[in-house]
Amino acid sequence: MATILREWSYRYPWFYNAISWLAALSVGGEQRFRQLALTDIEMTSDMEVLDLCCGNGQATRYLVQHSSKVTGLDASPLAISRAQQVAPDAKYIEGWAESMPFPEQRFDVVHASVALHELQPVQLWRTLQEVHRVLKPGGVFTFVDFHPPFHPLFNVSLGLFILLFETETARQFLKTDVADLLVRVGFRQTRRLLYAGGSLQVIQTYKVEP
Ligand SMILES: C[S@@+](CC[C@H](N)C(=O)[O-])C[C@H]1O[C@@H](n2cnc3c(N)ncnc32)[C@H](O)[C@@H]1O
């Protein structure tokens, strides 16, 4: 079930931004939230970076501060046109995460911000395979997304958030052991960082050198 609020959040960028600003307070604010997945990732300006499911570019605008070679990919042309305004220094491509229009070993970093929970289980599996394919050996996949909270207060707030803004895919995602999927796809050296009473996770994982 999703409410009218979800539709509004996609229709009105100011509404989406206000909701994410509010949610970001749980980790110390928007700026920190948008760069959470970059924790301990060493990026240089010549690194090829993919912002997977970039949406309106709210995380892309921070990625372009680290690299001059950022590409945003999203299935929605409307989201891409908004991202072009928000983070004009990135390149954008319309496409599906589960069948990306990129050659093998194109990127040093693949980043995804609160996006994987939007995917159906089969799409998620294919997307992880695609991320592995487009990463260079030694490259890192880093993402931030929901996680089942360990703190009762965050259990309530995440439950409410999902009820108001999300669909069944988010509930499925919370039951999914993504770290296990990543190992099955071929990723190694996976680490998980938890924030906001466990309601947010950052996973960072590497494509190993052959
Ligand atoms: C919740 S928004 C997150 C956007 C952005 N990463 C952020 O942090 O604000 C999810 C985005 O994923 C995109 N999306 C959903 N399924 C997709 C798919 N299968 N392939 C590509 N993009 C997809 C949607 O169009 C939407 O822009």
The ligand as a MOL file (V3000), in Angstrom:
LIG
                    3D

  0  0  0     0  0            999 V3000
M  V30 BEGIN CTAB
M  V30 COUNTS 27 29 0 0 0
M  V30 BEGIN ATOM
M  V30 1 C 13.6170 7.0320 -3.9450 0
M  V30 2 S 14.2820 7.6570 -5.4280 0 CHG=1
M  V30 3 C 15.9660 7.9470 -4.8980 0
M  V30 4 C 16.5960 8.9790 -5.7430 0
M  V30 5 C 17.9700 9.4740 -5.3200 0
M  V30 6 N 18.9750 8.4340 -5.4160 0
M  V30 7 C 17.9700 10.1160 -3.9590 0
M  V30 8 O 18.8070 9.7660 -3.1330 0
M  V30 9 O 17.1740 11.0280 -3.7350 0 CHG=-1
M  V30 10 C 14.4210 6.2120 -6.4360 0
M  V30 11 C 14.7780 6.5030 -7.8960 0
M  V30 12 O 15.0230 5.2350 -8.5250 0
M  V30 13 C 14.4980 5.2770 -9.8410 0
M  V30 14 N 14.2670 3.8850 -10.2460 0
M  V30 15 C 13.3800 3.0240 -9.6980 0
M  V30 16 N 13.4900 1.8170 -10.2910 0
M  V30 17 C 14.4730 1.9350 -11.2280 0
M  V30 18 C 15.0630 1.0200 -12.1550 0
M  V30 19 N 14.6630 -0.2550 -12.2260 0
M  V30 20 N 16.0700 1.4710 -12.9470 0
M  V30 21 C 16.4790 2.7520 -12.8700 0
M  V30 22 N 15.9470 3.6580 -12.0240 0
M  V30 23 C 14.9640 3.2480 -11.2000 0
M  V30 24 C 13.2470 6.1230 -9.7530 0
M  V30 25 O 12.9170 6.6940 -11.0030 0
M  V30 26 C 13.6650 7.1660 -8.7020 0
M  V30 27 O 14.1870 8.3170 -9.3180 0
M  V30 END ATOM
M  V30 BEGIN BOND
M  V30 1 1 1 2
M  V30 2 1 2 3
M  V30 3 1 2 10
M  V30 4 1 3 4
M  V30 5 1 4 5
M  V30 6 1 5 6
M  V30 7 1 5 7
M  V30 8 2 7 8
M  V30 9 1 7 9
M  V30 10 1 10 11
M  V30 11 1 11 12
M  V30 12 1 11 26
M  V30 13 1 12 13
M  V30 14 1 13 14
M  V30 15 1 13 24
M  V30 16 1 14 15
M  V30 17 1 14 23
M  V30 18 2 15 16
M  V30 19 1 16 17
M  V30 20 1 17 18
M  V30 21 2 17 23
M  V30 22 1 18 19
M  V30 23 2 18 20
M  V30 24 1 20 21
M  V30 25 2 21 22
M  V30 26 1 22 23
M  V30 27 1 24 25
M  V30 28 1 24 26
M  V30 29 1 26 27
M  V30 END BOND
M  V30 END CTAB
M  END
